[in-house]
Amino acid sequence: MGGDDEEEGAGTAAEPGGASTPAPAPVPAPAPAELSPGAWAVLLAPRLAQFAAVAREAHMTRAADHLGMPQSTLSRAVARLEADLGVTLFARQGRTLRLTRAGLTFQQAAERALAEVERSAEEVRVDADPGSGRVAFGFLHTLGPETVPALLRAFRADHPRVRFHLVQTYGEAMLERLRAGALDLCLTSPLPAEPGLVVRRLDQQRLRLVVPAGHRLAHRRRVHLTDLAAEPFVTLEAGYGLRRITDALCAEAGFAPRIAFEGEEAETLRGLVAAGLGVSLLPPPAVPRPGVTELDLIGQRAVREIGVAWLDGQRDTAPVAAFKAFLLGRKGALLPR
């Protein structure tokens, strides 16, 4: 998972003779159109299709017939458009219209804007199709190897053409995408309690203390977390749900973990434990990992609850509603046993 490390030498461009000049600044993304009253986008958007029709037909009456509106109404709309822009868009030659230089420039922009609206409208309609629409679905890294593939396979048995945009990331980043509307649903842990989100608990997963195979406690089946208070821990980075659970369990046991390594993926942490670099609290692996021993904890409820979350008040498309109902129907049976 990505950092933002820069490549060596980034920021300058070499010139002949060894001199260097600053690399060109990145081109910023275009700003969103202003939508306040009086803004050009608000003023012009309803008239773009009318202007484009007249430009294509080069004739007011034919354009009006094409649009299904009175010719007089269309004429007034084009006149208002020219008045608002302060330029002449059409030169009148009897009943025929010819675009002026300003009209040609404006036509190119209008056609691009209308084509993008058409493309976007078709995209969202296709995404909402009951049989072949799209679901934007987020989930935790630890659910990726086994849980999510099994869920999708079971769902696609009855919905074979539904498409998925999958986002695999840590809890807080996933909730940010959910709040922003970039995700329809997500599987997360711990379960958030905040206004604007609906969360339903689906399952829970026992966490185990993972120690190197040759560790002094590896012969036991169960241990108290306090037995590991002096040990170095390898954990997920701050902001990950599993890290918050680890910190809370250690605090409940009366100590703060001494963090030796932080990572972004549970199986990498298992590898660090197998190398003798520390101990860790982790969910069960998809496949047993050699070099480690996994122990149950005594005296503490070492579990993480996993649930599905979505935006409150969100109106689901048909494929999202079907997948949401499928997930809610897996309560108590979400995780492989």
C-alpha positions in Angstrom: 0.0 0.0 0.0 1.4 3.2 -1.1 3.6 5.8 0.5 4.4 9.0 -1.3 8.1 8.6 -1.6 9.6 10.7 -4.4 12.0 9.2 -6.9 15.6 10.3 -6.8 16.1 13.4 -8.9 12.5 14.3 -9.0 11.9 18.1 -9.3 14.6 19.1 -11.8 15.2 18.5 -15.5 18.8 18.2 -16.7 19.9 20.5 -19.5 22.9 19.9 -21.8 26.1 20.8 -20.0 24.9 19.7 -16.7 22.7 22.6 -15.8 19.3 22.0 -14.4 16.0 23.8 -14.5 13.0 23.4 -12.2 10.6 20.8 -13.5 7.3 22.2 -14.7 4.7 22.5 -12.0 1.9 19.9 -12.2 -1.2 21.2 -14.0 -3.9 21.6 -11.4 -7.2 19.8 -11.9 -10.0 22.0 -13.3 -12.0 23.6 -10.6 -15.7 22.6 -10.3 -18.1 24.9 -12.1 -19.5 27.7 -9.9 -23.2 27.1 -9.2 -24.1 30.3 -7.4 -26.9 32.4 -8.9 -25.6 34.4 -11.9 -22.7 32.0 -12.6 -22.1 31.1 -16.2 -22.8 27.4 -15.6 -26.2 28.1 -14.1 -27.0 30.7 -16.7 -25.9 28.8 -19.8 -26.4 25.1 -19.1 -30.2 24.9 -20.0 -29.5 26.6 -23.3 -26.6 24.6 -24.6 -28.7 21.9 -26.3 -30.8 24.6 -27.9 -27.8 26.4 -29.2 -26.2 23.2 -30.4 -29.4 22.2 -32.3 -29.5 25.5 -34.1 -25.8 25.3 -34.9 -26.2 21.8 -36.3 -29.3 22.6 -38.4 -28.2 26.1 -39.5 -31.9 26.8 -39.5 -34.2 28.0 -36.6 -37.4 26.3 -37.7 -35.7 22.9 -38.4 -33.9 23.1 -35.0 -37.2 23.9 -33.3 -38.9 21.0 -34.9 -36.0 18.7 -33.9 -36.3 19.9 -30.2 -40.1 19.8 -30.2 -40.6 23.4 -29.2 -42.1 26.5 -30.9 -39.8 28.3 -33.3 -40.5 31.7 -31.6 -39.5 30.2 -28.2 -36.2 28.9 -29.6 -35.5 32.3 -31.3 -35.9 34.2 -28.1 -33.7 31.7 -26.2 -30.9 32.1 -28.7 -31.3 35.9 -28.6 -31.0 35.9 -24.8 -28.0 33.7 -25.0 -26.2 36.1 -27.4 -27.3 39.0 -25.1 -25.9 37.3 -22.0 -22.6 36.5 -23.7 -22.4 39.9 -25.3 -21.4 38.4 -28.7 -23.1 37.4 -31.9 -23.2 33.7 -32.4 -25.1 33.5 -35.7 -25.0 35.6 -38.9 -28.4 35.6 -40.5 -28.5 35.0 -44.2 -32.2 34.9 -45.0 -33.7 31.8 -43.4 -30.3 30.2 -43.1 -28.0 30.8 -40.1 -24.2 30.7 -40.2 -22.0 30.5 -37.1 -19.7 33.5 -36.5 -16.2 33.0 -35.2 -17.4 33.4 -31.7 -20.2 30.9 -32.5 -17.7 28.3 -33.8 -15.7 28.6 -30.6 -18.7 28.3 -28.4 -20.1 25.4 -30.4 -17.0 23.3 -29.8 -17.3 23.8 -26.1 -21.0 23.2 -26.0 -20.7 20.0 -28.0 -18.0 18.7 -25.6 -20.1 19.6 -22.6 -23.2 17.9 -24.0 -21.3 14.8 -24.9 -19.9 14.5 -21.4 -23.4 14.9 -19.9 -24.7 12.2 -22.2 -21.8 9.9 -21.4 -22.2 10.5 -17.6 -26.0 10.0 -17.7 -25.6 6.7 -19.6 -22.9 5.6 -17.1 -25.1 6.2 -14.1 -28.1 4.5 -15.8 -26.0 1.5 -16.6 -24.6 1.3 -13.0 -28.2 1.3 -11.7 -29.4 -1.5 -14.0 -30.9 -4.3 -11.8 -29.3 -7.1 -13.8 -25.9 -5.7 -14.7 -25.4 -2.6 -12.5 -22.4 -1.8 -10.4 -21.7 -1.9 -6.6 -18.9 0.1 -5.1 -17.9 -2.1 -2.1 -15.1 -1.5 0.4 -13.6 -3.9 2.9 -10.7 -4.4 5.2 -7.3 -5.8 4.1 -7.8 -8.8 6.4 -11.1 -9.7 4.8 -9.6 -9.8 1.3 -7.9 -13.2 1.0 -10.8 -15.4 1.9 -14.0 -13.7 3.2 -14.8 -11.3 0.4 -14.0 -13.7 -2.5 -16.4 -16.2 -1.0 -19.1 -13.6 -0.5 -18.9 -12.4 -4.1 -18.9 -15.9 -5.5 -22.1 -16.7 -3.5 -23.8 -13.5 -4.5 -22.9 -13.8 -8.2 -24.5 -17.3 -8.2 -27.9 -15.5 -8.3 -26.7 -12.2 -9.9 -24.1 -13.2 -12.4 -23.9 -9.9 -14.3 -23.7 -7.5 -11.4 -20.3 -5.7 -11.5 -18.2 -4.6 -8.5 -15.8 -1.8 -7.9 -13.7 -3.1 -5.0 -11.8 -0.9 -2.5 -9.5 -2.7 -0.1 -8.1 -0.4 2.6 -8.1 0.3 6.3 -11.1 1.4 8.3 -10.8 5.1 8.6 -9.9 5.6 4.9 -12.8 3.4 3.9 -15.3 5.4 6.0 -14.0 8.6 4.5 -14.8 7.2 1.0 -18.2 6.1 2.3 -19.0 9.5 3.7 -17.9 11.1 0.4 -20.3 8.9 -1.6 -17.5 7.0 -3.3 -18.7 3.7 -1.8 -22.1 2.2 -1.6 -21.4 -0.3 1.2 -18.4 -1.4 3.3 -17.4 -4.1 5.7 -15.6 -2.5 8.6 -14.3 -3.0 12.2 -14.6 -1.7 14.9 -18.2 -0.7 14.2 -18.4 3.1 13.9 -21.0 5.0 15.9 -21.5 8.4 14.2 -24.4 10.4 12.8 -25.0 9.9 9.1 -24.0 6.3 9.0 -26.1 3.1 9.4 -24.1 0.1 10.7 -25.3 -3.4 11.2 -23.2 -6.0 13.0 -22.8 -9.2 11.0 -20.2 -11.3 12.8 -17.3 -11.4 15.2 -13.8 -12.8 14.9 -11.6 -14.0 17.7 -8.2 -12.4 17.9 -5.2 -14.5 18.9 -1.8 -13.6 20.3 0.8 -14.6 17.6 4.3 -15.5 18.9 7.4 -16.9 17.2 7.5 -20.7 17.2 10.4 -20.8 19.6 9.0 -18.2 22.0 9.1 -18.9 25.8 5.3 -19.2 25.8 4.8 -21.1 22.6 4.2 -24.3 24.5 1.0 -22.9 26.1 -2.4 -22.9 24.6 -3.7 -19.8 26.4 -1.9 -16.9 28.0 -2.7 -13.6 29.8 -1.9 -10.5 27.8 0.0 -9.3 30.8 2.5 -12.1 30.3 3.6 -10.2 27.2 3.8 -6.7 28.7 7.6 -6.5 28.3 7.6 -7.9 24.8 8.0 -5.9 21.6 4.8 -5.7 19.5 4.4 -5.6 15.8 1.1 -3.9 14.9 -0.8 -2.2 12.1 -0.3 1.5 11.7 -2.3 4.0 13.7 -5.7 4.6 12.1 -6.3 0.9 11.5 -9.2 -0.7 13.4 -7.1 -3.6 14.5 -4.5 -1.3 15.9 -7.2 0.5 18.0 -8.3 -2.9 19.3 -4.8 -3.9 20.2 -4.1 -0.6 22.0 -7.4 -0.9 23.9 -6.8 -4.6 25.0 -3.3 -3.7 26.2 -4.6 -0.7 28.1 -7.2 -2.9 29.7 -4.4 -5.3 30.7 -2.6 -2.4 32.4 0.2 -1.5 29.9 1.0 0.3 26.7 2.5 -1.9 24.0 6.1 -1.3 23.1 5.8 -1.0 19.3 8.8 -2.4 17.4 7.3 -2.4 13.9 4.2 -1.0 12.3 2.7 -2.3 9.0 -0.3 -2.2 6.7 -1.1 -5.8 6.2 -1.7 -8.6 8.7 0.2 -11.4 6.9 3.3 -9.1 6.8 3.0 -8.8 10.5 2.9 -12.6 10.8 6.1 -12.8 8.8 7.8 -10.3 11.2 6.6 -12.4 14.2 8.0 -15.6 12.5 11.3 -13.8 12.1 11.4 -13.3 15.9 10.9 -9.5 15.8 8.0 -9.3 18.2 4.5 -10.6 19.0 1.1 -9.5 17.6 -2.6 -9.7 18.1 -4.2 -10.8 14.8 -7.3 -12.5 13.4 -6.9 -16.1 12.2 -4.9 -16.5 8.9 -6.5 -17.8 5.7 -3.7 -20.4 5.5 -1.6 -21.5 8.6 1.8 -19.7 8.7 4.9 -21.7 9.6 7.2 -20.3 12.2 4.5 -18.9 14.5 2.3 -20.2 17.3 -1.2 -18.7 17.9 -2.4 -18.6 21.4 -5.8 -17.7 23.0 -6.0 -14.9 25.5 -7.3 -15.5 29.0 -9.4 -13.0 30.9 -10.2 -10.6 28.1 -12.7 -10.6 25.3 -10.3 -10.5 22.4 -12.6 -10.2 19.4 -13.4 -7.8 16.7 -16.9 -7.1 15.5 -17.4 -6.8 11.8 -20.3 -5.1 10.3 -21.7 -3.5 7.1 -22.1 0.3 6.9 -23.8 2.7 4.5 -24.9 6.3 4.4 -28.1 7.1 6.2 -30.9 8.2 3.9 -29.2 6.9 0.8 -31.5 5.6 -1.9 -30.0 2.3 -3.2 -29.9 1.3 -6.8 -31.3 -2.2 -7.5 -27.9 -4.0 -7.5 -26.8 -2.2 -4.3 -30.1 -3.1 -2.6 -29.7 -6.7 -3.6 -26.1 -7.0 -2.3 -27.0 -5.2 0.9 -29.9 -7.7 1.5 -27.4 -10.5 0.8 -24.9 -9.2 3.3 -27.6 -8.7 6.0 -28.7 -12.3 5.4 -25.2 -13.5 6.2 -25.5 -12.3 9.8 -23.6 -14.8 12.0 -22.2 -16.6 9.0 -20.1 -13.9 7.3 -16.7 -15.3 8.1 -15.4 -18.7 7.1 -15.5 -21.2 10.0 
